[in-house]
Amino acid sequence: MRRKTHYPGFSLAEVLLAVGTLAIGMIFISGTFLTGIYFSTIATERTIAAAVADEAFAKIRLYGIDPADSSLATDRLVPFETLNPIADNEFAYPSTETTIDKQYYWSALCRSVRSDSANRLVQVTVFVSRKIGSATTYPGGTIRPVPVEVGVSASGAGNQNQLTITTPDEQAYINAGCTIADNRTGLLYRVVQREADAPNVITLDKPWYGQTTDSVWIIPPPIGGGKYPCIAVYQKLISF
């Protein structure tokens, strides 16, 4: 008689184990794709921001600043539109006449650098930001992201890299990852974190070199909350 040949198959437990292993692997792979998309988006925006900043500096040179303007000082930052009130559409990127809402905008703060009576140097700090949604508005009632002045005070000895936000309503303007500019010197700082148990205290990436009681400039989030709009900050000395 012919003997039967038995072919062993997979049990239900083995199939479930294989499916579970595959599912776990797919979760890790999908997470890698999401991380890659996130960093790719950041890299793309940083590339665009560099182009926006180049255009901003070119426009500032083109439209000019009067170094003798009484609004310009060595110990405070002044918005560029205060020194030269150009049209609002000039702050949009790209600079084309179109009815389509622009996604990228720039704004600038200026400070005189008078090392001697003859120089015409101006420190120009350009903030490049994104705007999402045509109906989005920002603190101060502006329709594009612009820097606002926030009062701060130094936290004292032993906490040289910490600042206290003096006005409670302005605490939400500054969060981890933001870039702030010292109003007196234009020196840039990166905010590492805002303390969870003390939301009016922020930690900087380096010691604070400003005054004990001072102010900083920051691009605030939209009214009603939203993603931090500032992509990058650039700074140059320009002779006018």
C-alpha distance (Angstrom), angle and dihedral (degrees) to the residues before:
residue distance angle dihedral
M1 . . .
R2 3.77 . .
R3 3.76 114.7 .
K4 3.82 118.6 -129.7
T5 3.79 116.9 -115.6
H6 3.80 114.6 -137.5
Y7 3.82 117.6 -148.4
P8 3.82 110.9 -158.4
G9 3.86 114.7 -136.4
F10 3.79 135.4 -169.2
S11 3.73 118.4 -76.3
L12 3.81 121.5 -132.7
A13 3.81 90.3 -108.8
E14 3.81 91.2 55.3
V15 3.80 92.0 49.3
L16 3.81 91.8 49.7
L17 3.80 90.9 48.1
A18 3.81 91.6 51.4
V19 3.81 92.6 47.5
G20 3.81 91.1 48.3
T21 3.80 92.2 50.2
L22 3.80 90.8 48.8
A23 3.81 91.3 48.9
I24 3.80 92.5 51.3
G25 3.79 90.5 48.9
M26 3.80 91.6 50.2
I27 3.81 90.3 51.7
F28 3.81 91.0 55.8
I29 3.81 91.7 45.1
S30 3.81 92.7 49.7
G31 3.81 89.7 49.7
T32 3.79 89.4 53.7
F33 3.81 90.7 52.3
L34 3.82 91.5 50.7
T35 3.80 91.1 49.9
G36 3.79 90.3 48.5
I37 3.81 91.6 50.8
Y38 3.82 90.3 49.3
F39 3.80 94.5 52.0
S40 3.80 91.1 41.8
T41 3.81 89.5 55.1
I42 3.82 90.9 49.6
A43 3.80 91.8 49.6
T44 3.81 91.3 49.0
E45 3.80 92.6 49.9
R46 3.81 92.2 47.3
T47 3.82 89.6 52.7
I48 3.81 91.0 49.9
A49 3.82 90.5 45.2
A50 3.81 91.0 57.4
A51 3.81 89.9 53.7
V52 3.81 91.3 47.2
A53 3.82 90.7 50.4
D54 3.81 92.1 50.4
E55 3.80 89.5 52.5
A56 3.81 91.0 46.2
F57 3.81 93.7 53.0
A58 3.81 89.8 46.3
K59 3.81 91.4 52.5
I60 3.79 92.3 46.7
R61 3.82 89.4 53.1
L62 3.82 90.2 45.6
Y63 3.81 97.2 49.7
G64 3.78 92.6 34.6
I65 3.78 139.2 -158.7
D66 3.77 126.6 -113.5
P67 3.83 105.7 -127.9
A68 3.82 88.0 -156.3
D69 3.83 92.4 57.3
S70 3.80 108.4 129.4
S71 3.82 90.2 -137.3
L72 3.81 90.5 62.0
A73 3.81 114.5 85.4
T74 3.79 140.2 166.2
D75 3.80 95.6 -125.8
R76 3.80 103.5 49.7
L77 3.80 141.6 41.3
V78 3.81 119.6 -115.7
P79 3.84 126.2 -164.4
F80 3.80 112.1 -111.1
E81 3.82 92.2 -127.7
T82 3.82 88.4 60.6
L83 3.81 89.6 58.0
N84 3.80 95.8 39.0
P85 3.84 115.8 13.6
I86 3.81 100.0 -152.7
A87 3.81 123.5 170.9
D88 3.82 117.3 -72.1
N89 3.81 93.0 -122.2
E90 3.82 89.1 62.9
F91 3.81 88.5 71.7
A92 3.82 92.6 59.1
Y93 3.79 126.1 92.7
P94 2.96 129.6 -107.0
S95 3.81 98.0 32.7
T96 3.78 98.7 -134.3
E97 3.80 130.6 129.1
T98 3.79 102.0 -113.1
T99 3.79 138.0 132.4
I100 3.80 92.2 -131.7
D101 3.80 113.8 108.1
K102 3.80 111.8 -109.2
Q103 3.80 119.7 -125.2
Y104 3.81 100.2 -159.2
Y105 3.81 127.7 57.5
W106 3.78 136.5 172.3
S107 3.78 133.4 -151.7
A108 3.79 131.1 -177.3
L109 3.79 140.6 -150.1
C110 3.80 120.9 -157.8
R111 3.81 135.2 -158.1
S112 3.78 129.4 178.3
V113 3.81 117.0 -117.2
R114 3.81 105.0 -160.4
S115 3.76 106.4 175.4
D116 3.81 86.5 160.4
S117 3.79 137.3 0.0
A118 3.81 93.5 -97.8
N119 3.81 102.7 53.4
R120 3.79 122.3 95.1
L121 3.80 98.0 -162.6
V122 3.79 120.2 148.3
Q123 3.80 124.5 -173.3
V124 3.81 106.8 -134.3
T125 3.81 120.8 -165.6
V126 3.81 114.9 -168.1
F127 3.80 122.4 -162.1
V128 3.82 116.0 -160.4
S129 3.79 114.3 -158.4
R130 3.78 141.8 172.2
K131 3.79 125.6 -129.9
I132 3.79 120.5 -156.6
G133 3.81 117.6 -164.0
S134 3.79 128.4 14.8
A135 3.81 92.1 -117.0
T136 3.82 94.5 54.4
T137 3.81 114.8 119.9
Y138 3.80 132.3 -173.9
P139 3.81 136.8 -145.7
G140 3.78 109.4 -68.4
G141 3.81 91.9 36.2
T142 3.81 95.9 -85.6
I143 3.79 121.7 148.0
R144 3.81 93.3 -145.8
P145 3.81 130.9 50.0
V146 3.81 110.6 -89.7
P147 3.82 129.8 166.7
V148 3.80 118.3 -99.1
E149 3.79 128.7 -161.4
V150 3.81 117.0 -111.3
G151 3.80 123.8 -170.5
V152 3.82 116.7 -126.4
S153 3.78 139.8 170.8
A154 3.81 131.3 -153.8
S155 3.80 114.1 -104.2
G156 3.81 94.7 -136.5
A157 3.80 140.1 -117.7
G158 3.79 114.7 -13.1
N159 3.81 91.5 23.8
Q160 3.79 100.3 65.9
N161 3.80 92.0 146.0
Q162 3.81 95.1 52.9
L163 3.81 130.9 87.6
T164 3.79 131.9 -170.4
I165 3.82 118.6 -138.9
T166 3.79 104.9 -133.7
T167 3.83 100.5 -158.9
P168 3.84 114.9 61.7
D169 3.82 93.9 -151.2
E170 3.81 89.7 59.2
Q171 3.80 97.1 52.9
A172 3.80 92.1 93.6
Y173 3.82 90.5 57.3
I174 3.83 93.6 72.4
N175 3.81 122.8 54.8
A176 3.78 138.9 153.4
G177 3.80 112.1 -61.6
C178 3.81 95.0 28.3
T179 3.80 123.3 128.9
I180 3.81 116.6 -136.8
A181 3.82 130.6 -170.7
D182 3.81 123.4 -144.5
N183 3.80 107.1 -120.3
R184 3.82 94.7 -140.4
T185 3.81 101.4 44.5
G186 3.81 106.4 15.0
L187 3.81 89.2 -125.9
L188 3.81 110.6 159.0
Y189 3.80 124.6 -130.9
R190 3.79 132.7 -175.6
V191 3.81 117.2 -136.9
V192 3.80 109.1 -130.9
Q193 3.81 97.1 -174.8
R194 3.77 146.4 -24.7
E195 3.79 111.2 -126.5
A196 3.83 113.1 -107.0
D197 3.81 94.6 -147.5
A198 3.82 93.0 40.9
P199 3.84 108.7 34.9
N200 3.81 91.3 -178.1
V201 3.83 91.8 62.8
I202 3.82 121.9 82.3
T203 3.81 129.5 -172.6
L204 3.81 118.9 -139.6
D205 3.80 131.0 -151.6
K206 3.83 91.1 -117.9
P207 3.81 139.5 15.8
W208 3.80 117.4 -67.7
Y209 3.82 112.1 -108.7
G210 3.81 96.4 -177.9
Q211 3.77 131.8 96.4
T212 3.81 124.4 -66.3
T213 3.81 88.9 -110.1
D214 3.77 112.2 29.1
S215 3.80 144.1 124.3
V216 3.79 137.2 -113.7
W217 3.80 134.8 -155.5
I218 3.79 120.7 -124.7
I219 3.82 138.1 168.5
P220 3.84 101.2 -120.3
P221 3.81 125.1 -147.3
P222 3.82 119.0 -101.4
I223 3.80 120.3 -77.2
G224 3.78 107.4 -87.1
G225 3.80 92.7 27.9
G226 3.75 134.1 -79.6
K227 3.78 144.7 143.7
Y228 3.80 118.5 -31.8
P229 3.82 101.3 -96.1
C230 3.82 101.7 -155.0
I231 3.81 113.4 98.0
A232 3.80 101.5 178.1
V233 3.81 143.2 -15.8
Y234 3.81 124.8 -137.9
Q235 3.79 130.8 -172.5
K236 3.83 133.9 -162.8
L237 3.78 140.7 166.0
I238 3.81 109.7 -125.7
S239 3.79 127.0 -172.9
F240 3.81 114.4 -141.7
